[in-house]
Amino acid sequence: MDSERTRNLKFVVQAALCVVFLVFGVDLLIGSYSLEQVPYFILTFFASNLIILISLALLAGAVVRRFRKTEPPPETPTEEQQSPENSDPTCRE
């Protein structure tokens, strides 16, 4: 299926971007501990935590969307499948 291929490709691209930003956020968090000025440390610490939080939330959403089971649409009965007694609109039970 072509739609399944594009769905897999979208998942791989989104997951790869999330992992890249997650690694960047962790690296920024580790680097923030080497800062000597307290205001810069606080800014960098909270910014890195925000980057980590957003990338993890997007990654979790991508995983849930990828592995969620989708139900097929309900089938509508064709004219051959309808019984003759139900075809008269004036007949009510």
Secondary structure as a PSIPRED ss2 file (coil, helix, strand):
# PSIPRED VFORMAT (PSIPRED V4.0)

   1 M C   1.000  0.000  0.000
   2 D H   0.000  1.000  0.000
   3 S H   0.000  1.000  0.000
   4 E H   0.000  1.000  0.000
   5 R H   0.000  1.000  0.000
   6 T H   0.000  1.000  0.000
   7 R H   0.000  1.000  0.000
   8 N H   0.000  1.000  0.000
   9 L H   0.000  1.000  0.000
  10 K H   0.000  1.000  0.000
  11 F H   0.000  1.000  0.000
  12 V H   0.000  1.000  0.000
  13 V H   0.000  1.000  0.000
  14 Q H   0.000  1.000  0.000
  15 A H   0.000  1.000  0.000
  16 A H   0.000  1.000  0.000
  17 L H   0.000  1.000  0.000
  18 C H   0.000  1.000  0.000
  19 V H   0.000  1.000  0.000
  20 V H   0.000  1.000  0.000
  21 F H   0.000  1.000  0.000
  22 L H   0.000  1.000  0.000
  23 V H   0.000  1.000  0.000
  24 F H   0.000  1.000  0.000
  25 G H   0.000  1.000  0.000
  26 V H   0.000  1.000  0.000
  27 D H   0.000  1.000  0.000
  28 L H   0.000  1.000  0.000
  29 L H   0.000  1.000  0.000
  30 I H   0.000  1.000  0.000
  31 G H   0.000  1.000  0.000
  32 S H   0.000  1.000  0.000
  33 Y C   1.000  0.000  0.000
  34 S C   1.000  0.000  0.000
  35 L C   1.000  0.000  0.000
  36 E C   1.000  0.000  0.000
  37 Q C   1.000  0.000  0.000
  38 V H   0.000  1.000  0.000
  39 P H   0.000  1.000  0.000
  40 Y H   0.000  1.000  0.000
  41 F H   0.000  1.000  0.000
  42 I H   0.000  1.000  0.000
  43 L H   0.000  1.000  0.000
  44 T H   0.000  1.000  0.000
  45 F H   0.000  1.000  0.000
  46 F H   0.000  1.000  0.000
  47 A H   0.000  1.000  0.000
  48 S H   0.000  1.000  0.000
  49 N H   0.000  1.000  0.000
  50 L H   0.000  1.000  0.000
  51 I H   0.000  1.000  0.000
  52 I H   0.000  1.000  0.000
  53 L H   0.000  1.000  0.000
  54 I H   0.000  1.000  0.000
  55 S H   0.000  1.000  0.000
  56 L H   0.000  1.000  0.000
  57 A H   0.000  1.000  0.000
  58 L H   0.000  1.000  0.000
  59 L H   0.000  1.000  0.000
  60 A H   0.000  1.000  0.000
  61 G H   0.000  1.000  0.000
  62 A H   0.000  1.000  0.000
  63 V H   0.000  1.000  0.000
  64 V H   0.000  1.000  0.000
  65 R H   0.000  1.000  0.000
  66 R H   0.000  1.000  0.000
  67 F H   0.000  1.000  0.000
  68 R C   1.000  0.000  0.000
  69 K C   1.000  0.000  0.000
  70 T C   1.000  0.000  0.000
  71 E C   1.000  0.000  0.000
  72 P C   1.000  0.000  0.000
  73 P C   1.000  0.000  0.000
  74 P C   1.000  0.000  0.000
  75 E C   1.000  0.000  0.000
  76 T C   1.000  0.000  0.000
  77 P C   1.000  0.000  0.000
  78 T C   1.000  0.000  0.000
  79 E C   1.000  0.000  0.000
  80 E C   1.000  0.000  0.000
  81 Q C   1.000  0.000  0.000
  82 Q C   1.000  0.000  0.000
  83 S C   1.000  0.000  0.000
  84 P H   0.000  1.000  0.000
  85 E H   0.000  1.000  0.000
  86 N H   0.000  1.000  0.000
  87 S C   1.000  0.000  0.000
  88 D C   1.000  0.000  0.000
  89 P C   1.000  0.000  0.000
  90 T C   1.000  0.000  0.000
  91 C C   1.000  0.000  0.000
  92 R C   1.000  0.000  0.000
  93 E C   1.000  0.000  0.000
